């Protein structure tokens, strides 16, 4: 199966003005609390919140900084 065929089965979420407002609120709240995370992760979190989606991630900072997002964390042992 080619990548395009595989990806055709998924919906792509694009940021809009609502996403940008959510991003700004999340980033501001984190900064006020003395926390930061990579900028792209704020966008990911904003899209998940906007669309009421659960986030599946390996990044623990989502859980620490955004507990209301209720991310599902994947723990990998090597």
matplotlib code that plots the C-alpha trace (Angstrom):
import matplotlib.pyplot as plt

x = [0.0, 1.3, 1.5, -1.2, -3.6, -3.0, -3.4, -6.6, -8.4, -7.7, -9.2, -6.7, -7.4, -6.3, -5.9, -8.3, -9.0, -10.6, -7.4, -5.3, -7.3, -7.0, -3.3, -2.8, -4.8, -2.9, 0.5, -0.4, -1.6, 1.5, 3.8, 2.0, 2.6, 6.3, 6.0, 6.8, 6.7, 7.6, 5.5, 4.2, 2.8, 0.6, -0.9, -1.4, -3.1, -5.3, -6.5, -7.3, -9.2, -11.1, -12.3, -12.8, -10.3, -8.2, -4.5, -2.4, 1.2, 4.6, 5.3, 4.8, 4.7, 1.1, 0.0, 2.0, 1.1, -2.4, -4.1, -7.6, -6.6, -6.5, -3.9, -3.3, 0.4, 2.3, 5.2, 7.9, 10.6, 13.9]
y = [0.0, 3.4, 6.3, 8.3, 5.4, 4.8, 8.5, 8.8, 7.0, 9.8, 13.2, 16.1, 18.9, 22.4, 25.2, 28.1, 31.3, 29.2, 27.0, 30.1, 31.5, 28.2, 28.0, 31.5, 30.7, 27.5, 29.1, 32.1, 29.9, 27.7, 30.7, 32.3, 29.0, 29.1, 26.1, 25.8, 23.1, 23.1, 25.5, 22.8, 20.9, 23.9, 23.7, 20.0, 20.5, 23.3, 21.2, 18.3, 20.6, 22.4, 19.1, 17.4, 14.7, 12.6, 12.9, 9.7, 10.7, 9.6, 13.2, 13.4, 17.2, 17.1, 15.4, 17.6, 20.9, 20.2, 17.7, 18.8, 17.5, 14.0, 12.6, 8.9, 8.4, 5.6, 4.2, 2.5, 0.4, -0.4]
z = [0.0, -0.9, 1.6, -0.3, -0.3, 3.4, 4.3, 2.2, 5.0, 7.5, 7.9, 7.9, 10.4, 9.4, 11.9, 11.7, 13.8, 16.6, 16.7, 16.9, 19.8, 21.6, 20.9, 22.3, 25.5, 26.1, 25.5, 27.7, 30.6, 30.4, 30.3, 33.3, 35.2, 34.3, 31.9, 28.2, 25.6, 21.9, 19.9, 17.5, 20.5, 21.5, 17.9, 18.3, 21.6, 20.3, 17.4, 19.7, 22.1, 19.3, 17.8, 21.1, 20.3, 22.6, 22.0, 21.7, 22.4, 23.8, 25.0, 28.8, 28.8, 27.4, 30.5, 32.8, 31.2, 29.8, 32.2, 30.9, 27.5, 29.1, 26.7, 26.4, 27.0, 25.3, 27.4, 25.5, 27.2, 25.5]

ax = plt.figure().add_subplot(projection="3d")
ax.plot(x, y, z, "-o")
ax.set_aspect("equal")
plt.show()
